[in-house]
């Protein structure tokens, strides 16, 4: 019995109804429905995050907050005080959307969440054990 084999690209094109032409590829959609937004040359993961950044910028300009930063990596630390590592040896971390100092000088860590995922809830609990509170906005 003879098998007729075709290249995968041809098969995909035929499925897409474009025989003989390359099938169009579209960027993968965010599974939670967020759309990337670019403002002032900065790309944000969602409109919610971009809007919050605009608010925080105004608060910083008004002197209500200071030291505003975005996309800050915070290492996750184990009970023994050493950084937690994955099986591959990479240090585990949490990527905060924003950090800043409030009017009392306390460090605030914020995350613009539409949906709290299981991984986020776990990392938030781990950070709480480290003394870092994450505020969801």
C-alpha atoms as a printed R data frame, in Angstrom:
    type eleno elety resid chain resno      x      y      z
1   ATOM     1    CA   UNK     A     1  0.000  0.000  0.000
2   ATOM     2    CA   UNK     A     2  1.411  3.356 -1.025
3   ATOM     3    CA   UNK     A     3  1.027  6.383  1.239
4   ATOM     4    CA   UNK     A     4  0.577  9.801 -0.270
5   ATOM     5    CA   UNK     A     5  2.484 12.262  1.887
6   ATOM     6    CA   UNK     A     6  2.391 16.014  1.592
7   ATOM     7    CA   UNK     A     7  4.439 18.613  3.437
8   ATOM     8    CA   UNK     A     8  2.841 20.021  6.600
9   ATOM     9    CA   UNK     A     9  2.799 23.560  5.176
10  ATOM    10    CA   UNK     A    10  0.791 22.381  2.152
11  ATOM    11    CA   UNK     A    11 -1.634 20.508  4.434
12  ATOM    12    CA   UNK     A    12 -2.149 23.615  6.611
13  ATOM    13    CA   UNK     A    13 -2.660 25.761  3.518
14  ATOM    14    CA   UNK     A    14 -5.268 23.357  2.185
15  ATOM    15    CA   UNK     A    15 -7.049 23.373  5.521
16  ATOM    16    CA   UNK     A    16 -7.044 27.155  5.424
17  ATOM    17    CA   UNK     A    17 -8.584 27.015  1.946
18  ATOM    18    CA   UNK     A    18 -5.577 28.576  0.252
19  ATOM    19    CA   UNK     A    19 -4.136 25.758 -1.809
20  ATOM    20    CA   UNK     A    20 -0.814 26.701 -3.339
21  ATOM    21    CA   UNK     A    21 -0.459 29.822 -1.183
22  ATOM    22    CA   UNK     A    22  1.022 30.281  2.228
23  ATOM    23    CA   UNK     A    23 -1.593 30.279  5.004
24  ATOM    24    CA   UNK     A    24 -1.840 33.548  6.901
25  ATOM    25    CA   UNK     A    25 -0.700 33.440 10.484
26  ATOM    26    CA   UNK     A    26 -2.214 35.699 13.093
27  ATOM    27    CA   UNK     A    27 -0.619 36.583 16.406
28  ATOM    28    CA   UNK     A    28 -1.748 34.354 19.239
29  ATOM    29    CA   UNK     A    29 -4.565 35.918 21.229
30  ATOM    30    CA   UNK     A    30 -4.160 36.351 24.956
31  ATOM    31    CA   UNK     A    31 -6.116 33.567 26.629
32  ATOM    32    CA   UNK     A    32 -7.644 36.043 29.103
33  ATOM    33    CA   UNK     A    33 -8.716 38.509 26.396
34  ATOM    34    CA   UNK     A    34 -6.137 41.232 27.131
35  ATOM    35    CA   UNK     A    35 -4.888 43.303 24.231
36  ATOM    36    CA   UNK     A    36 -1.395 44.789 24.160
37  ATOM    37    CA   UNK     A    37 -1.375 48.595 24.139
38  ATOM    38    CA   UNK     A    38  1.466 50.972 23.225
39  ATOM    39    CA   UNK     A    39  1.587 54.436 24.746
40  ATOM    40    CA   UNK     A    40  4.483 56.838 24.591
41  ATOM    41    CA   UNK     A    41  6.708 54.139 23.104
42  ATOM    42    CA   UNK     A    42  5.998 51.748 26.003
43  ATOM    43    CA   UNK     A    43  4.145 48.487 25.309
44  ATOM    44    CA   UNK     A    44  1.827 47.259 28.051
45  ATOM    45    CA   UNK     A    45  0.264 43.805 28.366
46  ATOM    46    CA   UNK     A    46 -3.230 45.279 28.715
47  ATOM    47    CA   UNK     A    47 -5.234 48.493 28.550
48  ATOM    48    CA   UNK     A    48 -5.833 48.179 32.306
49  ATOM    49    CA   UNK     A    49 -2.066 48.200 32.947
50  ATOM    50    CA   UNK     A    50 -1.540 51.190 30.608
51  ATOM    51    CA   UNK     A    51 -4.344 53.145 32.312
52  ATOM    52    CA   UNK     A    52 -2.910 52.399 35.756
53  ATOM    53    CA   UNK     A    53  0.544 53.557 34.616
54  ATOM    54    CA   UNK     A    54 -0.988 56.854 33.453
55  ATOM    55    CA   UNK     A    55 -2.609 57.291 36.891
56  ATOM    56    CA   UNK     A    56  0.636 56.495 38.710
57  ATOM    57    CA   UNK     A    57  2.578 58.940 36.519
58  ATOM    58    CA   UNK     A    58  0.148 61.700 37.492
59  ATOM    59    CA   UNK     A    59  0.520 60.789 41.184
60  ATOM    60    CA   UNK     A    60  4.304 60.871 40.833
61  ATOM    61    CA   UNK     A    61  4.227 64.262 39.081
62  ATOM    62    CA   UNK     A    62  1.967 65.534 41.869
63  ATOM    63    CA   UNK     A    63  4.427 64.371 44.534
64  ATOM    64    CA   UNK     A    64  2.040 61.829 46.076
65  ATOM    65    CA   UNK     A    65  4.316 58.882 45.201
66  ATOM    66    CA   UNK     A    66  8.020 58.571 44.308
67  ATOM    67    CA   UNK     A    67 10.419 56.089 42.702
68  ATOM    68    CA   UNK     A    68  7.859 54.717 40.223
69  ATOM    69    CA   UNK     A    69  9.182 51.685 38.328
70  ATOM    70    CA   UNK     A    70  7.515 49.203 36.012
71  ATOM    71    CA   UNK     A    71  8.237 45.518 35.301
72  ATOM    72    CA   UNK     A    72 10.308 44.911 38.451
73  ATOM    73    CA   UNK     A    73 11.676 41.394 39.090
74  ATOM    74    CA   UNK     A    74 11.433 40.194 42.689
75  ATOM    75    CA   UNK     A    75 13.211 36.934 43.527
76  ATOM    76    CA   UNK     A    76 11.215 34.344 45.461
77  ATOM    77    CA   UNK     A    77 13.079 33.347 48.625
78  ATOM    78    CA   UNK     A    78 12.714 30.025 50.453
79  ATOM    79    CA   UNK     A    79 12.381 29.449 54.198
80  ATOM    80    CA   UNK     A    80 16.152 28.955 54.466
81  ATOM    81    CA   UNK     A    81 16.758 32.441 53.002
82  ATOM    82    CA   UNK     A    82 18.133 31.145 49.702
83  ATOM    83    CA   UNK     A    83 16.483 32.022 46.364
84  ATOM    84    CA   UNK     A    84 14.068 29.361 45.132
85  ATOM    85    CA   UNK     A    85 15.167 27.604 41.948
86  ATOM    86    CA   UNK     A    86 13.400 25.558 39.314
87  ATOM    87    CA   UNK     A    87 14.486 22.050 38.366
88  ATOM    88    CA   UNK     A    88 16.684 23.597 35.669
89  ATOM    89    CA   UNK     A    89 18.443 25.782 38.249
90  ATOM    90    CA   UNK     A    90 16.882 29.119 37.246
91  ATOM    91    CA   UNK     A    91 15.964 31.456 40.105
92  ATOM    92    CA   UNK     A    92 12.188 31.784 40.468
93  ATOM    93    CA   UNK     A    93 10.808 35.300 40.502
94  ATOM    94    CA   UNK     A    94  7.697 37.436 40.417
95  ATOM    95    CA   UNK     A    95  7.410 40.203 37.828
96  ATOM    96    CA   UNK     A    96  5.596 43.161 39.392
97  ATOM    97    CA   UNK     A    97  3.753 45.523 37.068
98  ATOM    98    CA   UNK     A    98  4.677 48.542 39.222
99  ATOM    99    CA   UNK     A    99  6.584 49.442 42.363
100 ATOM   100    CA   UNK     A   100  6.763 52.855 44.009
101 ATOM   101    CA   UNK     A   101  7.104 54.591 47.373
102 ATOM   102    CA   UNK     A   102  3.917 55.994 48.898
103 ATOM   103    CA   UNK     A   103  3.685 59.276 50.812
104 ATOM   104    CA   UNK     A   104  4.845 57.497 54.003
105 ATOM   105    CA   UNK     A   105  7.930 56.114 52.207
106 ATOM   106    CA   UNK     A   106  6.678 52.510 52.173
107 ATOM   107    CA   UNK     A   107  7.372 50.374 49.122
108 ATOM   108    CA   UNK     A   108  4.206 49.426 47.273
109 ATOM   109    CA   UNK     A   109  4.115 46.497 44.815
110 ATOM   110    CA   UNK     A   110  1.177 46.550 42.390
111 ATOM   111    CA   UNK     A   111 -0.207 44.166 39.818
112 ATOM   112    CA   UNK     A   112 -2.896 45.122 37.300
113 ATOM   113    CA   UNK     A   113 -4.956 41.944 37.186
114 ATOM   114    CA   UNK     A   114 -8.178 41.283 35.379
115 ATOM   115    CA   UNK     A   115 -8.061 37.641 36.466
116 ATOM   116    CA   UNK     A   116 -6.111 36.198 39.402
117 ATOM   117    CA   UNK     A   117 -4.510 32.997 38.141
118 ATOM   118    CA   UNK     A   118 -3.449 30.104 40.373
119 ATOM   119    CA   UNK     A   119  0.226 30.875 39.729
120 ATOM   120    CA   UNK     A   120 -0.291 34.532 40.690
121 ATOM   121    CA   UNK     A   121 -2.075 33.562 43.915
122 ATOM   122    CA   UNK     A   122  0.773 31.181 44.797
123 ATOM   123    CA   UNK     A   123  3.481 33.773 44.109
124 ATOM   124    CA   UNK     A   124  1.510 36.414 46.017
125 ATOM   125    CA   UNK     A   125  1.357 34.096 49.054
126 ATOM   126    CA   UNK     A   126  5.087 33.357 48.774
127 ATOM   127    CA   UNK     A   127  5.864 37.081 48.637
128 ATOM   128    CA   UNK     A   128  3.625 37.705 51.650
129 ATOM   129    CA   UNK     A   129  5.744 35.168 53.569
130 ATOM   130    CA   UNK     A   130  8.773 37.254 52.542
131 ATOM   131    CA   UNK     A   131  7.116 40.403 53.912
132 ATOM   132    CA   UNK     A   132  6.098 41.794 50.521
133 ATOM   133    CA   UNK     A   133  2.414 42.622 50.005
134 ATOM   134    CA   UNK     A   134  1.173 42.705 46.417
135 ATOM   135    CA   UNK     A   135 -1.727 45.063 45.776
136 ATOM   136    CA   UNK     A   136 -4.099 44.027 42.976
137 ATOM   137    CA   UNK     A   137 -5.549 46.936 41.027
